[in-house]
Amino acid sequence: MGRSRRTPRLDISWRENEVGHPRLAVVVPRYGQTVVCRNRLRRRLRDISRRRVLPTLAPLDLVIRSRASAYDADFEALARDLEQWAHTLSG
């Protein structure tokens, strides 16, 4: 069974996997935004995850779903949300 957590800008779900490394899925709903905005947000979330979060994680499947407020957030606010979540996993 998986677990989940909600931040002001993201919904994060995860569960352990047996492939030996973390896997990531990023979901960015439209919320009335343009495709350019959606792709920018998706790239930001993937970049933050790849560089700052995934290297610190145990093998798990991670799904990050953006909320409408994520479109207005800057890079560092998104990074802060993900890093704080990752910190709670490590205790």
BAMARNU-19154 format. One record per residue: x negated, y negated, z of N, C-alpha, C, O, CB in turn; residue in one letter. Coordinates in steps of 0.2 Angstrom, whole numbers, padded with zeros to 4 digits, always signed. Last residue first. Glycine has a CB too. Layout:
! BAMARNU-19154
XYZXYZXYZXYZXYZA;...
***
This chain:
! BAMARNU-19154
-0069-0054+0041-0068-0054+0049-0070-0061+0051-0070-0062+0057-0072-0049+0052G;-0068-0053+0028-0075-0051+0031-0074-0051+0039-0079-0049+0042-0080-0055+0028S;-0056-0058+0025-0057-0051+0024-0063-0049+0028-0063-0043+0030-0058-0050+0017L;-0058-0072+0028-0053-0068+0032-0054-0061+0031-0053-0057+0036-0046-0070+0031T;-0066-0075+0017-0069-0075+0023-0064-0072+0028-0067-0068+0033-0070-0083+0026H;-0057-0075+0006-0062-0070+0006-0065-0069+0013-0067-0064+0016-0067-0071+0001A;-0049-0086+0010-0046-0080+0010-0051-0074+0010-0051-0069+0014-0042-0079+0003W;-0059-0096+0008-0056-0095+0015-0052-0088+0015-0053-0085+0020-0051-0101+0016Q;-0061-0095-0006-0066-0093-0001-0064-0092+0006-0066-0088+0010-0071-0099-0001E;-0049-0099-0011-0051-0092-0012-0057-0090-0007-0057-0084-0005-0054-0091-0019L;-0048-0112-0006-0042-0107-0005-0045-0100-0006-0044-0096-0001-0037-0108-0010D;-0060-0118-0012-0059-0117-0005-0053-0112-0003-0054-0108+0002-0057-0124-0002R;-0057-0117-0025-0062-0113-0023-0062-0112-0015-0063-0107-0012-0069-0117-0024A;-0046-0126-0026-0045-0120-0028-0050-0115-0025-0049-0110-0022-0045-0119-0036L;-0054-0138-0022-0048-0136-0018-0046-0128-0020-0045-0125-0015-0042-0140-0020A;-0063-0139-0033-0065-0137-0026-0060-0135-0021-0061-0131-0017-0069-0143-0023E;-0055-0142-0044-0059-0136-0044-0061-0134-0037-0060-0128-0035-0066-0136-0048F;-0039-0149-0039-0046-0149-0042-0050-0142-0041-0047-0138-0037-0050-0155-0039D;-0022-0146-0042-0028-0146-0038-0034-0146-0042-0035-0144-0048-0028-0139-0034A;-0011-0146-0051-0014-0153-0048-0020-0152-0044-0023-0157-0043-0008-0156-0045D;-0009-0132-0052-0010-0136-0058-0013-0143-0056-0017-0146-0060-0004-0137-0062Y;-0005-0128-0040-0012-0126-0042-0014-0131-0048-0020-0132-0049-0013-0119-0044A;+0008-0130-0038+0004-0135-0035-0003-0134-0038-0008-0138-0037+0004-0135-0028S;+0014-0118-0043+0015-0124-0047+0010-0129-0044+0007-0133-0049+0022-0127-0046A;+0002-0105-0040+0008-0108-0039+0008-0114-0043+0003-0117-0045+0009-0109-0031R;-0006-0090-0048-0006-0098-0046+0001-0100-0045+0006-0097-0047-0009-0102-0052S;-0011-0076-0042-0006-0079-0045-0005-0086-0043-0005-0088-0037+0001-0075-0044R;-0023-0063-0042-0022-0070-0040-0017-0073-0045-0017-0073-0051-0029-0074-0041I;-0027-0048-0036-0022-0051-0041-0021-0058-0038-0019-0059-0033-0015-0048-0042V;-0039-0035-0035-0037-0042-0033-0032-0045-0038-0034-0046-0044-0043-0046-0031L;-0044-0020-0029-0040-0023-0034-0037-0030-0032-0034-0030-0027-0035-0019-0037D;-0060-0017-0022-0053-0018-0022-0050-0021-0028-0054-0024-0032-0051-0023-0016L;-0075-0014-0014-0071-0012-0020-0063-0013-0018-0060-0009-0014-0072-0005-0022P;-0078-0030-0005-0079-0022-0006-0074-0020-0012-0071-0025-0015-0076-0019+0001A;-0085-0045-0011-0080-0041-0009-0082-0033-0009-0086-0031-0013-0074-0042-0013L;-0095-0054-0015-0094-0053-0008-0089-0048-0006-0089-0046+0000-0093-0060-0004T;-0093-0056-0029-0099-0053-0026-0099-0051-0019-0103-0047-0017-0105-0058-0028P;-0080-0062-0029-0081-0055-0031-0087-0052-0028-0087-0047-0026-0080-0054-0038L;-0083-0076-0026-0079-0072-0022-0080-0065-0023-0082-0061-0018-0071-0073-0023V;-0091-0084-0034-0091-0085-0027-0087-0080-0023-0089-0079-0017-0088-0092-0026R;-0090-0080-0048-0096-0083-0045-0096-0083-0038-0102-0082-0035-0097-0090-0048R;-0077-0075-0050-0083-0072-0053-0089-0074-0049-0094-0070-0048-0084-0073-0060R;-0069-0085-0045-0068-0078-0042-0075-0074-0044-0078-0071-0040-0062-0074-0045S;-0072-0096-0052-0073-0096-0045-0073-0089-0042-0077-0088-0038-0067-0100-0042I;-0068-0091-0065-0075-0094-0064-0076-0094-0056-0081-0091-0054-0076-0101-0067D;-0054-0089-0064-0059-0084-0065-0066-0085-0064-0070-0081-0061-0058-0082-0073R;-0050-0102-0061-0049-0097-0056-0053-0091-0057-0056-0088-0053-0041-0094-0056L;-0053-0109-0073-0056-0111-0066-0055-0105-0061-0060-0104-0058-0052-0117-0064R;-0046-0102-0082-0053-0102-0083-0056-0104-0076-0061-0101-0074-0056-0106-0088R;-0033-0105-0078-0035-0098-0078-0043-0098-0078-0045-0094-0075-0032-0095-0084R;-0033-0119-0080-0032-0116-0073-0034-0109-0073-0038-0107-0068-0025-0117-0071L;-0034-0119-0094-0039-0122-0090-0039-0120-0083-0044-0118-0080-0038-0130-0090R;-0023-0113-0098-0029-0109-0099-0035-0113-0095-0039-0109-0093-0031-0110-0107N;-0013-0122-0094-0013-0115-0091-0020-0112-0092-0022-0109-0088-0008-0111-0095R;-0016-0133-0102-0017-0134-0094-0017-0127-0091-0021-0125-0086-0011-0137-0091C;-0014-0128-0114-0021-0131-0113-0022-0131-0105-0027-0129-0102-0022-0138-0116V;+0000-0125-0114-0005-0120-0114-0012-0122-0113-0016-0118-0110-0005-0117-0121V;+0008-0136-0102+0005-0134-0109+0001-0128-0108-0002-0127-0103+0002-0140-0112T;+0021-0132-0090+0014-0135-0092+0012-0133-0099+0015-0128-0102+0009-0133-0087Q;+0032-0126-0084+0033-0131-0088+0026-0135-0091+0027-0140-0093+0037-0136-0085G;+0027-0114-0078+0029-0120-0074+0030-0126-0078+0029-0132-0075+0024-0121-0068Y;+0019-0102-0082+0020-0109-0086+0022-0115-0082+0018-0120-0082+0025-0108-0091R;+0008-0093-0072+0014-0094-0075+0015-0101-0078+0011-0106-0076+0020-0094-0070P;-0006-0084-0072-0004-0091-0072+0002-0093-0075+0003-0093-0082-0010-0096-0075V;-0015-0072-0064-0008-0073-0067-0007-0081-0066-0007-0083-0061-0003-0069-0064V;-0029-0062-0066-0027-0069-0064-0020-0070-0068-0020-0069-0074-0032-0074-0067V;-0037-0048-0058-0032-0050-0063-0029-0057-0061-0028-0059-0055-0026-0045-0063A;-0052-0039-0055-0048-0045-0054-0043-0046-0060-0044-0044-0066-0053-0051-0055L;-0060-0027-0045-0057-0029-0051-0052-0035-0050-0049-0036-0045-0053-0023-0054R;-0075-0022-0037-0069-0026-0037-0067-0027-0044-0071-0028-0048-0070-0032-0033P;-0080-0004-0038-0082-0011-0038-0075-0015-0038-0070-0012-0040-0086-0013-0045H;-0076+0009-0036-0083+0007-0034-0085+0000-0035-0090-0002-0033-0088+0011-0037G;-0064+0014-0039-0068+0014-0045-0075+0011-0043-0080+0011-0047-0066+0009-0050V;-0053+0014-0030-0058+0020-0030-0063+0020-0036-0067+0025-0037-0055+0026-0029E;-0048+0000-0020-0048+0004-0026-0053+0010-0025-0057+0009-0021-0049+0000-0033N;-0036-0008-0009-0042-0005-0010-0042-0001-0017-0037+0002-0019-0044+0000-0005E;-0028-0023-0014-0028-0016-0011-0034-0013-0013-0038-0015-0018-0022-0012-0014R;-0020-0039-0014-0025-0035-0015-0024-0028-0012-0020-0027-0008-0032-0038-0012W;-0015-0055-0019-0013-0049-0017-0019-0044-0018-0023-0045-0023-0007-0046-0021S;-0011-0072-0017-0016-0067-0018-0014-0060-0015-0012-0060-0009-0023-0070-0014I;-0005-0087-0023-0003-0080-0020-0008-0075-0022-0010-0074-0028+0004-0078-0023D;-0010-0104-0021-0011-0097-0024-0007-0092-0020-0006-0092-0014-0018-0095-0024L;-0009-0116-0014-0009-0116-0021-0009-0109-0025-0009-0109-0031-0016-0120-0024R;-0008-0113+0000-0004-0119-0003-0004-0119-0011+0001-0121-0014-0007-0125-0001P;-0008-0095+0000-0011-0102+0001-0007-0107-0002-0002-0106-0005-0018-0102-0001T;-0003-0080+0005-0001-0086+0002-0005-0092+0004-0005-0093+0010+0007-0087+0002R;-0007-0063+0003-0008-0069+0007-0006-0075+0003-0007-0074-0003-0015-0070+0010R;-0005-0045+0005-0005-0051+0001-0005-0057+0006-0004-0056+0012+0002-0052-0003S;-0009-0028+0001-0008-0033+0006-0007-0040+0002-0010-0040-0004-0013-0034+0011R;-0003-0011-0004-0007-0017-0004-0005-0022+0001+0000-0022+0005-0006-0020-0011G;-0004+0006+0000+0000+0000+0000-0004-0006+0000-0010-0006+0003+0005+0000+0006M;
***
